[in-house]
Amino acid sequence: MKQCFVIGGGGHARVLLHGLRGLGWQVAGYVAQEPSSAMPVPWLGQDRCRLASPEGLPGVAFLGVGMVTSAPWRRSLIEAFLAQGFDLPPLITHNAMVHDDVKLGDGSVILDGAVVVTGSRLGRGCLINTRAVVDHDCVLGDNVHVACGATLSGGVRLGADVMIGTGANLIQGVEVCAGAVIGAGATVVGDVTRPGVYLGTPARRRQ
Ligand SMILES: CC(=O)SCCNC(=O)CCNC(=O)[C@H](O)C(C)(C)COP(=O)(O)OP(=O)(O)OC[C@H]1O[C@@H](n2cnc3c(N)ncnc32)[C@H](O)[C@@H]1OP(=O)(O)O
């Protein structure tokens, strides 16, 4: 049986456990700052400590750390595990739909009900959450989160560390710069060229 461990011990890590079981992975446990009584698998130690002494960990890890705002630190976490020699394959859960020519970077996760459409390219550590849509020819930098039910129309481009909130919508072809946060329910109808928090319909930068 394929053995792996999960990085992270919060709600997103538990979601990942379901996805991994559905795909036949045996999860040895998780690494996180501290143990969590909600996790049904063993705590294998603190993430940074286990990076320094990785003996006994399976060679394959999945990134189970969520993000609710722009979180560049998450990118360095991925890079640290890769640099230590762990394999962080992308994860597509059983009920997600990803067209076969889509490119996914290490550590990216596509959750149940999400759809990622032909021609799209996602960087490392992207999270396409439950029922989100990334339509054709989108380009996502590293460490982008498209939260539950959000929609990227065709040809959208997102820089690194972008957060797209739950239920937000981006029309075709818009570009969002690195580090921007699009609030839940916002509608983006033009390029976002300055980092910041964007809210409403049409989305405007919060002062
Ligand atoms: C499986 C999962 O759970 S994945 C997680 C998914 N999570 C998300 O999508 C979260 C997205 N985050 C948001 O939308 C957040 O509200 C943010 C980032 C836009 C703003 O967060 P904060 O900076 O903490 O703002 P805060 O909650 O203090 O609100 C400040 C003001 O903005 C308003 N506001 C907050 N979010 C929004 C929004 N999405 N749209 C419109 N107004 C908003 C608040 O009502 C408040 O208004 P007030 O000053 O008139 O009372």
The ligand as an SDF file (V2000), in Angstrom:
LIG
                    3D

 51 53  0  0  0  0  0  0  0  0999 V2000
  -12.9740   25.3740    3.6390 C   0  0  0  0  0  0  0  0  0  0  0  0
  -12.7270   26.8430    4.0550 C   0  0  0  0  0  0  0  0  0  0  0  0
  -13.2330   27.3310    5.0320 O   0  0  0  0  0  0  0  0  0  0  0  0
  -11.6870   27.7770    3.0780 S   0  0  0  0  0  0  0  0  0  0  0  0
  -11.6740   29.3990    3.7610 C   0  0  0  0  0  0  0  0  0  0  0  0
  -12.4860   30.3270    2.9340 C   0  0  0  0  0  0  0  0  0  0  0  0
  -12.3720   31.6490    3.5360 N   0  0  0  0  0  0  0  0  0  0  0  0
  -12.5870   32.7660    2.8410 C   0  0  0  0  0  0  0  0  0  0  0  0
  -12.9330   32.7390    1.6890 O   0  0  0  0  0  0  0  0  0  0  0  0
  -12.2900   34.0120    3.6030 C   0  0  0  0  0  0  0  0  0  0  0  0
  -12.2350   35.2460    2.7120 C   0  0  0  0  0  0  0  0  0  0  0  0
  -12.0480   36.3580    3.5880 N   0  0  0  0  0  0  0  0  0  0  0  0
  -12.8610   37.4400    3.6000 C   0  0  0  0  0  0  0  0  0  0  0  0
  -13.7620   37.5850    2.7820 O   0  0  0  0  0  0  0  0  0  0  0  0
  -12.5140   38.4040    4.7080 C   0  0  0  0  0  0  0  0  0  0  0  0
  -13.7330   38.9120    5.2430 O   0  0  0  0  0  0  0  0  0  0  0  0
  -11.5890   39.5480    4.2100 C   0  0  0  0  0  0  0  0  0  0  0  0
  -10.1830   38.9410    4.0360 C   0  0  0  0  0  0  0  0  0  0  0  0
  -12.0480   40.1360    2.9200 C   0  0  0  0  0  0  0  0  0  0  0  0
  -11.5310   40.6820    5.2330 C   0  0  0  0  0  0  0  0  0  0  0  0
  -11.1300   40.1930    6.4640 O   0  0  0  0  0  0  0  0  0  0  0  0
  -10.7770   41.2360    7.6260 P   0  0  0  0  0  0  0  0  0  0  0  0
   -9.6780   42.1470    7.1640 O   0  0  0  0  0  0  0  0  0  0  0  0
  -10.5340   40.4380    8.8620 O   0  0  0  0  0  0  0  0  0  0  0  0
  -12.0710   42.1320    7.7080 O   0  0  0  0  0  0  0  0  0  0  0  0
  -13.1480   42.2490    8.9070 P   0  0  0  0  0  0  0  0  0  0  0  0
  -13.8180   40.9330    9.1410 O   0  0  0  0  0  0  0  0  0  0  0  0
  -12.4740   42.9380   10.0670 O   0  0  0  0  0  0  0  0  0  0  0  0
  -14.2210   43.2250    8.2750 O   0  0  0  0  0  0  0  0  0  0  0  0
  -13.9250   44.5910    8.0160 C   0  0  0  0  0  0  0  0  0  0  0  0
  -15.1250   45.1910    7.2810 C   0  0  0  0  0  0  0  0  0  0  0  0
  -15.1880   44.6380    5.9660 O   0  0  0  0  0  0  0  0  0  0  0  0
  -16.4650   43.9880    5.7780 C   0  0  0  0  0  0  0  0  0  0  0  0
  -16.2070   42.7600    5.0150 N   0  0  0  0  0  0  0  0  0  0  0  0
  -15.4400   41.7150    5.3680 C   0  0  0  0  0  0  0  0  0  0  0  0
  -15.3960   40.8070    4.3970 N   0  0  0  0  0  0  0  0  0  0  0  0
  -16.1850   41.2800    3.3980 C   0  0  0  0  0  0  0  0  0  0  0  0
  -16.5330   40.7730    2.1390 C   0  0  0  0  0  0  0  0  0  0  0  0
  -16.0740   39.5980    1.7050 N   0  0  0  0  0  0  0  0  0  0  0  0
  -17.3250   41.5250    1.3470 N   0  0  0  0  0  0  0  0  0  0  0  0
  -17.8090   42.7180    1.7780 C   0  0  0  0  0  0  0  0  0  0  0  0
  -17.4820   43.2610    2.9810 N   0  0  0  0  0  0  0  0  0  0  0  0
  -16.6930   42.5350    3.7800 C   0  0  0  0  0  0  0  0  0  0  0  0
  -16.9730   43.6850    7.1890 C   0  0  0  0  0  0  0  0  0  0  0  0
  -18.3750   43.5670    7.2120 O   0  0  0  0  0  0  0  0  0  0  0  0
  -16.4630   44.8860    7.9240 C   0  0  0  0  0  0  0  0  0  0  0  0
  -17.3180   45.9790    7.6290 O   0  0  0  0  0  0  0  0  0  0  0  0
  -17.6030   47.1420    8.7220 P   0  0  0  0  0  0  0  0  0  0  0  0
  -16.2810   47.7710    9.0070 O   0  0  0  0  0  0  0  0  0  0  0  0
  -18.5730   48.0310    8.0210 O   0  0  0  0  0  0  0  0  0  0  0  0
  -18.1670   46.4320    9.9010 O   0  0  0  0  0  0  0  0  0  0  0  0
  1  2  1  0
  2  3  2  0
  2  4  1  0
  4  5  1  0
  5  6  1  0
  6  7  1  0
  7  8  1  0
  8  9  2  0
  8 10  1  0
 10 11  1  0
 11 12  1  0
 12 13  1  0
 13 14  2  0
 13 15  1  0
 15 16  1  0
 15 17  1  0
 17 18  1  0
 17 19  1  0
 17 20  1  0
 20 21  1  0
 21 22  1  0
 22 23  2  0
 22 24  1  0
 22 25  1  0
 25 26  1  0
 26 27  2  0
 26 28  1  0
 26 29  1  0
 29 30  1  0
 30 31  1  0
 31 32  1  0
 31 46  1  0
 32 33  1  0
 33 34  1  0
 33 44  1  0
 34 35  1  0
 34 43  1  0
 35 36  2  0
 36 37  1  0
 37 38  1  0
 37 43  2  0
 38 39  1  0
 38 40  2  0
 40 41  1  0
 41 42  2  0
 42 43  1  0
 44 45  1  0
 44 46  1  0
 46 47  1  0
 47 48  1  0
 48 49  2  0
 48 50  1  0
 48 51  1  0
M  END
$$$$
